[in-house]
Amino acid sequence: MASKKAERPEINFVHQNAILCETIQKEQRNQQLYTNYSVNPFKKMYTLTGKPNSVHDSADGEEDDNFLKVIKRAHQTPVEKFEFPQTSSQEYGWNTAPLIDKTWYDERLHHPRTHSEITKYMDAAWRVKEQSENMN
């Protein structure tokens, strides 16, 4: 019994090498070199000043429009970036604009504090009480 378990088939190095070559050819066939590098807009950037006597650093400065566009987009809120919410969680609070105009003279919506007879009486009573306490 032990002899049957110990027997293993011999490794065929030619077949192993053929499998490896075929795998490498498949990878190279589908491989594409990525050369479109850009800036990570979420990483904190530290700008460095140019050398003091450098001819390349002109006073005008060179601005990369694509870089500025990426940075501005990264600092926008989701409502400014997208037309519609991207997830179900973004649906809450997506529309923050008021449904009606704020009109301060509309009595249905605006209820300013008013003095009734009772509040006028209590106001006078508190004033008298404070004056009497301050006199003592």
A tleap script that builds the chain and sets N, CA, C and O, in Angstrom:
source leaprc.protein.ff14SB
mol = sequence {
  NMET ALA SER LYS LYS ALA GLU ARG PRO GLU
  ILE ASN PHE VAL HIE GLN ASN ALA ILE LEU
  CYS GLU THR ILE GLN LYS GLU GLN ARG ASN
  GLN GLN LEU TYR THR ASN TYR SER VAL ASN
  PRO PHE LYS LYS MET TYR THR LEU THR GLY
  LYS PRO ASN SER VAL HIE ASP SER ALA ASP
  GLY GLU GLU ASP ASP ASN PHE LEU LYS VAL
  ILE LYS ARG ALA HIE GLN THR PRO VAL GLU
  LYS PHE GLU PHE PRO GLN THR SER SER GLN
  GLU TYR GLY TRP ASN THR ALA PRO LEU ILE
  ASP LYS THR TRP TYR ASP GLU ARG LEU HIE
  HIE PRO ARG THR HIE SER GLU ILE THR LYS
  TYR MET ASP ALA ALA TRP ARG VAL LYS GLU
  GLN SER GLU ASN MET CASN
}
set mol.1.N position { 0.808 -1.176 0.000 }
set mol.1.CA position { 0.000 0.000 0.000 }
set mol.1.C position { 0.860 1.251 0.000 }
set mol.1.O position { 0.561 2.190 -0.738 }
set mol.2.N position { 1.890 1.298 0.780 }
set mol.2.CA position { 2.744 2.470 0.862 }
set mol.2.C position { 3.439 2.730 -0.464 }
set mol.2.O position { 3.715 3.880 -0.804 }
set mol.3.N position { 3.719 1.693 -1.204 }
set mol.3.CA position { 4.434 1.872 -2.473 }
set mol.3.C position { 3.541 2.553 -3.516 }
set mol.3.O position { 4.040 3.293 -4.364 }
set mol.4.N position { 2.212 2.308 -3.461 }
set mol.4.CA position { 1.309 2.928 -4.432 }
set mol.4.C position { 1.199 4.451 -4.180 }
set mol.4.O position { 1.151 5.233 -5.130 }
set mol.5.N position { 1.161 4.863 -2.905 }
set mol.5.CA position { 1.055 6.283 -2.593 }
set mol.5.C position { 2.357 7.008 -2.899 }
set mol.5.O position { 2.337 8.182 -3.268 }
set mol.6.N position { 3.455 6.347 -2.756 }
set mol.6.CA position { 4.744 6.996 -2.956 }
set mol.6.C position { 5.026 7.235 -4.432 }
set mol.6.O position { 5.808 8.123 -4.769 }
set mol.7.N position { 4.417 6.476 -5.306 }
set mol.7.CA position { 4.682 6.633 -6.737 }
set mol.7.C position { 3.986 7.885 -7.271 }
set mol.7.O position { 2.778 8.062 -7.113 }
set mol.8.N position { 4.757 8.720 -7.885 }
set mol.8.CA position { 4.229 9.927 -8.508 }
set mol.8.C position { 4.651 9.903 -9.965 }
set mol.8.O position { 5.687 9.349 -10.331 }
set mol.9.N position { 3.808 10.526 -10.788 }
set mol.9.CA position { 4.224 10.572 -12.197 }
set mol.9.C position { 5.406 11.525 -12.343 }
set mol.9.O position { 5.531 12.515 -11.622 }
set mol.10.N position { 6.261 11.194 -13.294 }
set mol.10.CA position { 7.451 12.023 -13.491 }
set mol.10.C position { 7.037 13.378 -14.077 }
set mol.10.O position { 6.094 13.476 -14.863 }
set mol.11.N position { 7.767 14.409 -13.672 }
set mol.11.CA position { 7.496 15.752 -14.177 }
set mol.11.C position { 8.095 15.871 -15.571 }
set mol.11.O position { 9.278 15.611 -15.790 }
set mol.12.N position { 7.249 16.268 -16.496 }
set mol.12.CA position { 7.713 16.439 -17.873 }
set mol.12.C position { 8.052 17.920 -18.047 }
set mol.12.O position { 7.152 18.752 -18.157 }
set mol.13.N position { 9.323 18.245 -18.072 }
set mol.13.CA position { 9.773 19.628 -18.151 }
set mol.13.C position { 9.447 20.266 -19.497 }
set mol.13.O position { 9.293 21.484 -19.584 }
set mol.14.N position { 9.342 19.471 -20.521 }
set mol.14.CA position { 9.012 20.011 -21.846 }
set mol.14.C position { 7.573 20.529 -21.849 }
set mol.14.O position { 7.294 21.612 -22.362 }
set mol.15.N position { 6.664 19.740 -21.270 }
set mol.15.CA position { 5.270 20.170 -21.192 }
set mol.15.C position { 5.112 21.377 -20.275 }
set mol.15.O position { 4.358 22.295 -20.597 }
set mol.16.N position { 5.795 21.398 -19.159 }
set mol.16.CA position { 5.739 22.535 -18.230 }
set mol.16.C position { 6.234 23.815 -18.915 }
set mol.16.O position { 5.648 24.885 -18.751 }
set mol.17.N position { 7.322 23.688 -19.684 }
set mol.17.CA position { 7.866 24.844 -20.394 }
set mol.17.C position { 6.897 25.310 -21.492 }
set mol.17.O position { 6.758 26.513 -21.715 }
set mol.18.N position { 6.233 24.381 -22.173 }
set mol.18.CA position { 5.271 24.744 -23.218 }
set mol.18.C position { 4.071 25.482 -22.618 }
set mol.18.O position { 3.575 26.444 -23.204 }
set mol.19.N position { 3.614 25.035 -21.467 }
set mol.19.CA position { 2.499 25.706 -20.786 }
set mol.19.C position { 2.912 27.116 -20.370 }
set mol.19.O position { 2.138 28.061 -20.525 }
set mol.20.N position { 4.114 27.260 -19.850 }
set mol.20.CA position { 4.613 28.568 -19.441 }
set mol.20.C position { 4.733 29.518 -20.634 }
set mol.20.O position { 4.349 30.684 -20.542 }
set mol.21.N position { 5.267 29.019 -21.752 }
set mol.21.CA position { 5.400 29.849 -22.959 }
set mol.21.C position { 4.031 30.291 -23.479 }
set mol.21.O position { 3.862 31.441 -23.884 }
set mol.22.N position { 3.059 29.383 -23.468 }
set mol.22.CA position { 1.712 29.728 -23.927 }
set mol.22.C position { 1.069 30.779 -23.025 }
set mol.22.O position { 0.401 31.688 -23.519 }
set mol.23.N position { 1.260 30.668 -21.719 }
set mol.23.CA position { 0.731 31.650 -20.777 }
set mol.23.C position { 1.348 33.017 -21.008 }
set mol.23.O position { 0.641 34.025 -20.990 }
set mol.24.N position { 2.644 33.067 -21.224 }
set mol.24.CA position { 3.331 34.339 -21.463 }
set mol.24.C position { 2.854 34.965 -22.760 }
set mol.24.O position { 2.676 36.181 -22.824 }
set mol.25.N position { 2.643 34.168 -23.790 }
set mol.25.CA position { 2.151 34.705 -25.065 }
set mol.25.C position { 0.745 35.286 -24.920 }
set mol.25.O position { 0.449 36.324 -25.512 }
set mol.26.N position { -0.121 34.642 -24.149 }
set mol.26.CA position { -1.470 35.172 -23.920 }
set mol.26.C position { -1.417 36.502 -23.167 }
set mol.26.O position { -2.154 37.433 -23.490 }
set mol.27.N position { -0.542 36.586 -22.162 }
set mol.27.CA position { -0.414 37.820 -21.399 }
set mol.27.C position { 0.099 38.960 -22.272 }
set mol.27.O position { -0.406 40.079 -22.190 }
set mol.28.N position { 1.097 38.685 -23.105 }
set mol.28.CA position { 1.656 39.729 -23.958 }
set mol.28.C position { 0.676 40.164 -25.045 }
set mol.28.O position { 0.700 41.320 -25.467 }
set mol.29.N position { -0.171 39.268 -25.496 }
set mol.29.CA position { -1.146 39.594 -26.521 }
set mol.29.C position { -2.196 40.580 -25.985 }
set mol.29.O position { -2.659 41.448 -26.725 }
set mol.30.N position { -2.565 40.454 -24.731 }
set mol.30.CA position { -3.591 41.297 -24.140 }
set mol.30.C position { -3.031 42.463 -23.334 }
set mol.30.O position { -3.796 43.283 -22.826 }
set mol.31.N position { -1.734 42.548 -23.212 }
set mol.31.CA position { -1.112 43.576 -22.393 }
set mol.31.C position { -1.069 44.908 -23.144 }
set mol.31.O position { -0.721 44.962 -24.323 }
set mol.32.N position { -1.435 45.990 -22.429 }
set mol.32.CA position { -1.361 47.324 -23.000 }
set mol.32.C position { -0.575 48.206 -22.041 }
set mol.32.O position { -0.753 48.137 -20.825 }
set mol.33.N position { 0.285 49.025 -22.598 }
set mol.33.CA position { 1.087 49.917 -21.786 }
set mol.33.C position { 0.284 51.172 -21.491 }
set mol.33.O position { -0.204 51.824 -22.414 }
set mol.34.N position { 0.141 51.520 -20.223 }
set mol.34.CA position { -0.624 52.686 -19.805 }
set mol.34.C position { 0.333 53.858 -19.666 }
set mol.34.O position { 1.216 53.848 -18.808 }
set mol.35.N position { 0.158 54.867 -20.508 }
set mol.35.CA position { 1.050 56.025 -20.467 }
set mol.35.C position { 0.300 57.317 -20.188 }
set mol.35.O position { 0.908 58.387 -20.219 }
set mol.36.N position { -0.986 57.259 -19.919 }
set mol.36.CA position { -1.769 58.463 -19.645 }
set mol.36.C position { -1.751 58.720 -18.143 }
set mol.36.O position { -2.679 58.334 -17.432 }
set mol.37.N position { -0.706 59.365 -17.666 }
set mol.37.CA position { -0.554 59.635 -16.240 }
set mol.37.C position { -1.220 60.951 -15.896 }
set mol.37.O position { -1.217 61.884 -16.699 }
set mol.38.N position { -1.785 61.028 -14.716 }
set mol.38.CA position { -2.371 62.288 -14.269 }
set mol.38.C position { -2.142 62.426 -12.771 }
set mol.38.O position { -1.469 61.601 -12.152 }
set mol.39.N position { -2.700 63.458 -12.213 }
set mol.39.CA position { -2.492 63.785 -10.813 }
set mol.39.C position { -3.586 63.143 -9.980 }
set mol.39.O position { -4.739 63.074 -10.407 }
set mol.40.N position { -3.231 62.675 -8.796 }
set mol.40.CA position { -4.226 62.172 -7.861 }
set mol.40.C position { -4.863 63.370 -7.178 }
set mol.40.O position { -4.211 64.033 -6.371 }
set mol.41.N position { -6.139 63.666 -7.487 }
set mol.41.CA position { -6.735 64.887 -6.943 }
set mol.41.C position { -7.045 64.801 -5.456 }
set mol.41.O position { -7.310 65.832 -4.837 }
set mol.42.N position { -7.022 63.629 -4.867 }
set mol.42.CA position { -7.385 63.474 -3.472 }
set mol.42.C position { -6.170 63.488 -2.552 }
set mol.42.O position { -6.313 63.473 -1.329 }
set mol.43.N position { -4.982 63.518 -3.134 }
set mol.43.CA position { -3.772 63.547 -2.335 }
set mol.43.C position { -3.370 65.000 -2.107 }
set mol.43.O position { -3.420 65.817 -3.026 }
set mol.44.N position { -2.980 65.311 -0.898 }
set mol.44.CA position { -2.558 66.675 -0.569 }
set mol.44.C position { -1.280 66.976 -1.335 }
set mol.44.O position { -0.310 66.220 -1.273 }
set mol.45.N position { -1.291 68.098 -2.062 }
set mol.45.CA position { -0.137 68.449 -2.875 }
set mol.45.C position { 0.666 69.545 -2.214 }
set mol.45.O position { 0.113 70.475 -1.627 }
set mol.46.N position { 1.952 69.426 -2.314 }
set mol.46.CA position { 2.842 70.455 -1.828 }
set mol.46.C position { 3.596 71.009 -3.029 }
set mol.46.O position { 4.309 70.275 -3.712 }
set mol.47.N position { 3.442 72.270 -3.279 }
set mol.47.CA position { 4.143 72.861 -4.407 }
set mol.47.C position { 5.488 73.376 -3.938 }
set mol.47.O position { 5.628 73.875 -2.821 }
set mol.48.N position { 6.456 73.249 -4.797 }
set mol.48.CA position { 7.803 73.718 -4.488 }
set mol.48.C position { 8.118 74.910 -5.366 }
set mol.48.O position { 7.731 74.956 -6.534 }
set mol.49.N position { 8.806 75.852 -4.811 }
set mol.49.CA position { 9.199 77.011 -5.602 }
set mol.49.C position { 10.375 76.627 -6.488 }
set mol.49.O position { 11.103 75.675 -6.205 }
set mol.50.N position { 10.543 77.377 -7.552 }
set mol.50.CA position { 11.639 77.123 -8.475 }
set mol.50.C position { 12.961 77.608 -7.919 }
set mol.50.O position { 13.017 78.248 -6.870 }
set mol.51.N position { 14.019 77.292 -8.640 }
set mol.51.CA position { 15.349 77.737 -8.232 }
set mol.51.C position { 15.453 79.248 -8.457 }
set mol.51.O position { 14.835 79.774 -9.383 }
set mol.52.N position { 16.219 79.943 -7.632 }
set mol.52.CA position { 16.229 81.404 -7.709 }
set mol.52.C position { 16.725 81.954 -9.048 }
set mol.52.O position { 16.165 82.933 -9.541 }
set mol.53.N position { 17.727 81.373 -9.637 }
set mol.53.CA position { 18.305 81.914 -10.861 }
set mol.53.C position { 17.982 81.061 -12.074 }
set mol.53.O position { 18.719 81.092 -13.060 }
set mol.54.N position { 16.908 80.310 -12.025 }
set mol.54.CA position { 16.573 79.416 -13.119 }
set mol.54.C position { 15.908 80.187 -14.247 }
set mol.54.O position { 15.052 81.039 -14.006 }
set mol.55.N position { 16.302 79.888 -15.475 }
set mol.55.CA position { 15.710 80.529 -16.648 }
set mol.55.C position { 14.359 79.896 -16.952 }
set mol.55.O position { 13.479 80.558 -17.503 }
set mol.56.N position { 14.180 78.630 -16.602 }
set mol.56.CA position { 12.969 77.898 -16.946 }
set mol.56.C position { 11.753 78.373 -16.153 }
set mol.56.O position { 10.626 78.315 -16.647 }
set mol.57.N position { 11.975 78.835 -14.948 }
set mol.57.CA position { 10.860 79.314 -14.129 }
set mol.57.C position { 10.613 80.776 -14.452 }
set mol.57.O position { 11.256 81.661 -13.888 }
set mol.58.N position { 9.701 81.023 -15.339 }
set mol.58.CA position { 9.403 82.406 -15.711 }
set mol.58.C position { 8.409 82.992 -14.725 }
set mol.58.O position { 7.784 82.275 -13.945 }
set mol.59.N position { 8.280 84.277 -14.774 }
set mol.59.CA position { 7.361 84.955 -13.862 }
set mol.59.C position { 5.910 84.650 -14.219 }
set mol.59.O position { 5.034 84.654 -13.353 }
set mol.60.N position { 5.663 84.387 -15.496 }
set mol.60.CA position { 4.296 84.092 -15.918 }
set mol.60.C position { 3.814 82.778 -15.338 }
set mol.60.O position { 2.669 82.673 -14.898 }
set mol.61.N position { 4.656 81.799 -15.334 }
set mol.61.CA position { 4.276 80.475 -14.849 }
set mol.61.C position { 3.489 79.721 -15.899 }
set mol.61.O position { 2.779 80.324 -16.704 }
set mol.62.N position { 3.608 78.442 -15.893 }
set mol.62.CA position { 2.894 77.614 -16.855 }
set mol.62.C position { 1.791 76.879 -16.124 }
set mol.62.O position { 2.041 76.203 -15.125 }
set mol.63.N position { 0.585 77.008 -16.613 }
set mol.63.CA position { -0.547 76.338 -15.987 }
set mol.63.C position { -1.023 75.207 -16.874 }
set mol.63.O position { -1.162 75.356 -18.088 }
set mol.64.N position { -1.264 74.090 -16.250 }
set mol.64.CA position { -1.796 72.936 -16.963 }
set mol.64.C position { -3.313 72.961 -16.805 }
set mol.64.O position { -3.828 72.806 -15.697 }
set mol.65.N position { -4.022 73.155 -17.907 }
set mol.65.CA position { -5.484 73.265 -17.842 }
set mol.65.C position { -6.127 71.976 -17.358 }
set mol.65.O position { -7.093 72.011 -16.596 }
set mol.66.N position { -5.601 70.841 -17.796 }
set mol.66.CA position { -6.165 69.553 -17.373 }
set mol.66.C position { -5.987 69.360 -15.875 }
set mol.66.O position { -6.889 68.873 -15.194 }
set mol.67.N position { -4.824 69.741 -15.363 }
set mol.67.CA position { -4.555 69.629 -13.927 }
set mol.67.C position { -5.526 70.492 -13.129 }
set mol.67.O position { -6.074 70.039 -12.125 }
set mol.68.N position { -5.742 71.727 -13.565 }
set mol.68.CA position { -6.660 72.611 -12.858 }
set mol.68.C position { -8.089 72.082 -12.900 }
set mol.68.O position { -8.826 72.195 -11.920 }
set mol.69.N position { -8.477 71.509 -14.029 }
set mol.69.CA position { -9.830 70.963 -14.157 }
set mol.69.C position { -10.028 69.769 -13.220 }
set mol.69.O position { -11.084 69.633 -12.602 }
set mol.70.N position { -9.014 68.905 -13.113 }
set mol.70.CA position { -9.110 67.734 -12.237 }
set mol.70.C position { -9.189 68.159 -10.779 }
set mol.70.O position { -9.978 67.606 -10.012 }
set mol.71.N position { -8.377 69.136 -10.391 }
set mol.71.CA position { -8.378 69.593 -8.999 }
set mol.71.C position { -9.706 70.269 -8.657 }
set mol.71.O position { -10.253 70.035 -7.580 }
set mol.72.N position { -10.229 71.101 -9.552 }
set mol.72.CA position { -11.515 71.756 -9.286 }
set mol.72.C position { -12.638 70.743 -9.162 }
set mol.72.O position { -13.514 70.891 -8.309 }
set mol.73.N position { -12.626 69.713 -10.003 }
set mol.73.CA position { -13.672 68.690 -9.944 }
set mol.73.C position { -13.577 67.883 -8.654 }
set mol.73.O position { -14.601 67.474 -8.107 }
set mol.74.N position { -12.375 67.651 -8.166 }
set mol.74.CA position { -12.209 66.874 -6.935 }
set mol.74.C position { -12.748 67.620 -5.728 }
set mol.74.O position { -13.187 66.997 -4.761 }
set mol.75.N position { -12.720 68.948 -5.772 }
set mol.75.CA position { -13.177 69.733 -4.631 }
set mol.75.C position { -14.641 70.134 -4.724 }
set mol.75.O position { -15.124 70.884 -3.875 }
set mol.76.N position { -15.355 69.658 -5.729 }
set mol.76.CA position { -16.778 69.954 -5.846 }
set mol.76.C position { -17.601 68.992 -5.000 }
set mol.76.O position { -17.150 67.896 -4.665 }
set mol.77.N position { -18.800 69.414 -4.664 }
set mol.77.CA position { -19.712 68.536 -3.948 }
set mol.77.C position { -20.375 67.594 -4.952 }
set mol.77.O position { -20.387 67.891 -6.146 }
set mol.78.N position { -20.922 66.476 -4.503 }
set mol.78.CA position { -21.560 65.544 -5.438 }
set mol.78.C position { -22.700 66.161 -6.235 }
set mol.78.O position { -22.938 65.764 -7.375 }
set mol.79.N position { -23.409 67.123 -5.657 }
set mol.79.CA position { -24.507 67.758 -6.381 }
set mol.79.C position { -23.971 68.554 -7.571 }
set mol.79.O position { -24.619 68.633 -8.615 }
set mol.80.N position { -22.789 69.141 -7.408 }
set mol.80.CA position { -22.178 69.900 -8.497 }
set mol.80.C position { -21.546 68.985 -9.539 }
set mol.80.O position { -21.490 69.335 -10.718 }
set mol.81.N position { -21.073 67.821 -9.116 }
set mol.81.CA position { -20.401 66.907 -10.050 }
set mol.81.C position { -21.382 66.159 -10.941 }
set mol.81.O position { -21.165 66.030 -12.145 }
set mol.82.N position { -22.446 65.674 -10.352 }
set mol.82.CA position { -23.352 64.789 -11.064 }
set mol.82.C position { -24.735 65.406 -11.189 }
set mol.82.O position { -25.146 66.225 -10.367 }
set mol.83.N position { -25.438 64.999 -12.227 }
set mol.83.CA position { -26.795 65.508 -12.432 }
set mol.83.C position { -27.792 64.778 -11.530 }
set mol.83.O position { -28.750 65.380 -11.043 }
set mol.84.N position { -27.566 63.486 -11.309 }
set mol.84.CA position { -28.448 62.672 -10.486 }
set mol.84.C position { -27.622 61.973 -9.409 }
set mol.84.O position { -26.415 61.806 -9.589 }
set mol.85.N position { -28.233 61.557 -8.292 }
set mol.85.CA position { -27.485 60.832 -7.254 }
set mol.85.C position { -26.936 59.512 -7.796 }
set mol.85.O position { -27.609 58.812 -8.553 }
set mol.86.N position { -25.717 59.187 -7.400 }
set mol.86.CA position { -25.068 57.982 -7.890 }
set mol.86.C position { -25.422 56.761 -7.049 }
set mol.86.O position { -25.385 55.639 -7.555 }
set mol.87.N position { -25.760 56.952 -5.791 }
set mol.87.CA position { -26.123 55.841 -4.906 }
set mol.87.C position { -27.451 56.165 -4.241 }
set mol.87.O position { -27.933 57.296 -4.296 }
set mol.88.N position { -28.027 55.156 -3.616 }
set mol.88.CA position { -29.307 55.382 -2.934 }
set mol.88.C position { -29.117 56.245 -1.689 }
set mol.88.O position { -30.047 56.938 -1.274 }
set mol.89.N position { -27.938 56.214 -1.093 }
set mol.89.CA position { -27.689 57.052 0.082 }
set mol.89.C position { -27.608 58.526 -0.289 }
set mol.89.O position { -27.932 59.389 0.528 }
set mol.90.N position { -27.183 58.822 -1.504 }
set mol.90.CA position { -27.082 60.216 -1.930 }
set mol.90.C position { -28.448 60.832 -2.214 }
set mol.90.O position { -28.556 62.053 -2.331 }
set mol.91.N position { -29.483 60.022 -2.327 }
set mol.91.CA position { -30.814 60.551 -2.610 }
set mol.91.C position { -31.328 61.401 -1.454 }
set mol.91.O position { -32.096 62.338 -1.671 }
set mol.92.N position { -30.914 61.084 -0.229 }
set mol.92.CA position { -31.344 61.863 0.929 }
set mol.92.C position { -30.565 63.166 0.945 }
set mol.92.O position { -29.335 63.161 1.010 }
set mol.93.N position { -31.270 64.264 0.887 }
set mol.93.CA position { -30.634 65.563 0.920 }
set mol.93.C position { -30.102 66.024 -0.414 }
set mol.93.O position { -29.379 67.018 -0.465 }
set mol.94.N position { -30.433 65.337 -1.508 }
set mol.94.CA position { -29.914 65.734 -2.814 }
set mol.94.C position { -30.513 67.072 -3.251 }
set mol.94.O position { -29.790 67.957 -3.709 }
set mol.95.N position { -31.824 67.219 -3.111 }
set mol.95.CA position { -32.486 68.474 -3.474 }
set mol.95.C position { -32.629 69.325 -2.219 }
set mol.95.O position { -33.492 69.070 -1.380 }
set mol.96.N position { -31.787 70.322 -2.102 }
set mol.96.CA position { -31.821 71.169 -0.910 }
set mol.96.C position { -32.468 72.514 -1.174 }
set mol.96.O position { -32.573 73.332 -0.260 }
set mol.97.N position { -32.901 72.763 -2.392 }
set mol.97.CA position { -33.539 74.038 -2.708 }
set mol.97.C position { -34.928 74.073 -2.083 }
set mol.97.O position { -35.632 73.063 -2.093 }
set mol.98.N position { -35.332 75.216 -1.542 }
set mol.98.CA position { -36.673 75.302 -0.954 }
set mol.98.C position { -37.752 75.172 -2.023 }
set mol.98.O position { -37.566 75.601 -3.162 }
set mol.99.N position { -38.861 74.587 -1.652 }
set mol.99.CA position { -39.938 74.375 -2.606 }
set mol.99.C position { -40.698 75.660 -2.917 }
set mol.99.O position { -41.229 75.817 -4.016 }
set mol.100.N position { -40.751 76.572 -1.960 }
set mol.100.CA position { -41.429 77.846 -2.194 }
set mol.100.C position { -40.488 78.968 -1.780 }
set mol.100.O position { -39.549 78.763 -1.010 }
set mol.101.N position { -40.758 80.152 -2.303 }
set mol.101.CA position { -39.952 81.316 -1.934 }
set mol.101.C position { -40.251 81.717 -0.504 }
set mol.101.O position { -41.371 81.565 -0.015 }
set mol.102.N position { -39.234 82.229 0.148 }
set mol.102.CA position { -39.436 82.704 1.513 }
set mol.102.C position { -40.017 84.108 1.450 }
set mol.102.O position { -39.353 85.056 1.030 }
set mol.103.N position { -41.221 84.216 1.858 }
set mol.103.CA position { -41.856 85.529 1.908 }
set mol.103.C position { -42.156 85.842 3.354 }
set mol.103.O position { -42.900 85.115 4.013 }
set mol.104.N position { -41.578 86.926 3.853 }
set mol.104.CA position { -41.729 87.250 5.263 }
set mol.104.C position { -43.095 87.852 5.559 }
set mol.104.O position { -43.531 87.854 6.711 }
set mol.105.N position { -43.758 88.348 4.568 }
set mol.105.CA position { -45.057 88.976 4.812 }
set mol.105.C position { -46.212 87.983 4.690 }
set mol.105.O position { -47.356 88.349 4.964 }
set mol.106.N position { -45.952 86.756 4.294 }
set mol.106.CA position { -47.014 85.759 4.166 }
set mol.106.C position { -47.333 85.199 5.551 }
set mol.106.O position { -46.487 84.552 6.168 }
set mol.107.N position { -48.545 85.442 6.040 }
set mol.107.CA position { -48.907 85.035 7.390 }
set mol.107.C position { -49.078 83.528 7.536 }
set mol.107.O position { -49.083 83.009 8.652 }
set mol.108.N position { -49.219 82.826 6.422 }
set mol.108.CA position { -49.357 81.364 6.512 }
set mol.108.C position { -48.042 80.711 6.928 }
set mol.108.O position { -48.042 79.650 7.552 }
set mol.109.N position { -46.932 81.338 6.585 }
set mol.109.CA position { -45.624 80.746 6.860 }
set mol.109.C position { -44.860 81.481 7.948 }
set mol.109.O position { -44.063 80.871 8.660 }
set mol.110.N position { -45.081 82.741 8.085 }
set mol.110.CA position { -44.307 83.559 9.024 }
set mol.110.C position { -45.186 83.945 10.200 }
set mol.110.O position { -46.217 84.595 10.031 }
set mol.111.N position { -44.773 83.543 11.383 }
set mol.111.CA position { -45.532 83.823 12.600 }
set mol.111.C position { -44.632 84.594 13.567 }
set mol.111.O position { -43.969 83.989 14.409 }
set mol.112.N position { -44.605 85.911 13.454 }
set mol.112.CA position { -43.749 86.673 14.357 }
set mol.112.C position { -44.325 86.697 15.772 }
set mol.112.O position { -45.509 86.432 15.977 }
set mol.113.N position { -43.477 87.014 16.733 }
set mol.113.CA position { -43.951 87.102 18.115 }
set mol.113.C position { -44.832 88.351 18.276 }
set mol.113.O position { -44.473 89.450 17.853 }
set mol.114.N position { -45.951 88.148 18.879 }
set mol.114.CA position { -46.859 89.274 19.119 }
set mol.114.C position { -47.159 89.342 20.609 }
set mol.114.O position { -47.107 88.337 21.318 }
set mol.115.N position { -47.471 90.536 21.063 }
set mol.115.CA position { -47.797 90.728 22.476 }
set mol.115.C position { -49.306 90.746 22.647 }
set mol.115.O position { -50.016 91.533 22.022 }
set mol.116.N position { -49.772 89.858 23.510 }
set mol.116.CA position { -51.196 89.865 23.838 }
set mol.116.C position { -51.390 90.650 25.139 }
set mol.116.O position { -50.432 91.198 25.685 }
set mol.117.N position { -52.619 90.703 25.628 }
set mol.117.CA position { -52.886 91.445 26.852 }
set mol.117.C position { -52.171 90.830 28.044 }
set mol.117.O position { -51.678 91.544 28.917 }
set mol.118.N position { -52.117 89.510 28.075 }
set mol.118.CA position { -51.473 88.826 29.201 }
set mol.118.C position { -49.969 89.070 29.189 }
set mol.118.O position { -49.372 89.341 30.232 }
set mol.119.N position { -49.354 88.974 28.007 }
set mol.119.CA position { -47.903 89.177 27.949 }
set mol.119.C position { -47.543 90.628 28.255 }
set mol.119.O position { -46.503 90.878 28.863 }
set mol.120.N position { -48.369 91.589 27.853 }
set mol.120.CA position { -48.115 92.994 28.182 }
set mol.120.C position { -48.202 93.215 29.692 }
set mol.120.O position { -47.387 93.941 30.262 }
set mol.121.N position { -49.174 92.600 30.332 }
set mol.121.CA position { -49.323 92.723 31.789 }
set mol.121.C position { -48.124 92.132 32.514 }
set mol.121.O position { -47.573 92.751 33.424 }
set mol.122.N position { -47.715 90.904 32.099 }
set mol.122.CA position { -46.588 90.252 32.771 }
set mol.122.C position { -45.283 91.001 32.520 }
set mol.122.O position { -44.404 91.035 33.381 }
set mol.123.N position { -45.163 91.594 31.349 }
set mol.123.CA position { -43.971 92.382 31.048 }
set mol.123.C position { -43.875 93.567 32.011 }
set mol.123.O position { -42.803 93.852 32.545 }
set mol.124.N position { -44.982 94.245 32.227 }
set mol.124.CA position { -45.009 95.384 33.160 }
set mol.124.C position { -44.743 94.911 34.582 }
set mol.124.O position { -44.035 95.581 35.334 }
set mol.125.N position { -45.304 93.760 34.961 }
set mol.125.CA position { -45.101 93.238 36.313 }
set mol.125.C position { -43.634 92.894 36.545 }
set mol.125.O position { -43.110 93.176 37.622 }
set mol.126.N position { -42.968 92.306 35.588 }
set mol.126.CA position { -41.542 91.981 35.728 }
set mol.126.C position { -40.705 93.256 35.850 }
set mol.126.O position { -39.753 93.306 36.629 }
set mol.127.N position { -41.061 94.280 35.082 }
set mol.127.CA position { -40.308 95.534 35.165 }
set mol.127.C position { -40.432 96.150 36.557 }
set mol.127.O position { -39.445 96.628 37.117 }
set mol.128.N position { -41.647 96.138 37.114 }
set mol.128.CA position { -41.865 96.687 38.450 }
set mol.128.C position { -41.096 95.881 39.487 }
set mol.128.O position { -40.509 96.439 40.414 }
set mol.129.N position { -41.104 94.571 39.321 }
set mol.129.CA position { -40.388 93.710 40.288 }
set mol.129.C position { -38.897 93.957 40.215 }
set mol.129.O position { -38.248 94.033 41.259 }
set mol.130.N position { -38.318 94.090 39.013 }
set mol.130.CA position { -36.894 94.339 38.879 }
set mol.130.C position { -36.511 95.699 39.447 }
set mol.130.O position { -35.459 95.834 40.072 }
set mol.131.N position { -37.358 96.711 39.236 }
set mol.131.CA position { -37.062 98.042 39.762 }
set mol.131.C position { -37.095 98.043 41.284 }
set mol.131.O position { -36.272 98.693 41.929 }
set mol.132.N position { -38.054 97.306 41.860 }
set mol.132.CA position { -38.134 97.275 43.318 }
set mol.132.C position { -36.950 96.526 43.918 }
set mol.132.O position { -36.491 96.882 45.003 }
set mol.133.N position { -36.435 95.479 43.227 }
set mol.133.CA position { -35.268 94.737 43.729 }
set mol.133.C position { -33.999 95.599 43.587 }
set mol.133.O position { -33.118 95.527 44.444 }
set mol.134.N position { -33.895 96.381 42.562 }
set mol.134.CA position { -32.713 97.208 42.368 }
set mol.134.C position { -32.678 98.375 43.344 }
set mol.134.O position { -31.596 98.857 43.678 }
set mol.135.N position { -33.835 98.841 43.811 }
set mol.135.CA position { -33.883 99.956 44.746 }
set mol.135.C position { -33.442 99.510 46.140 }
set mol.135.O position { -32.937 100.330 46.906 }
set mol.136.N position { -33.618 98.249 46.485 }
set mol.136.CA position { -33.247 97.756 47.837 }
set mol.136.C position { -31.826 97.418 47.959 }
set mol.136.O position { -31.381 96.996 49.026 }
savepdb mol mol.pdb
quit
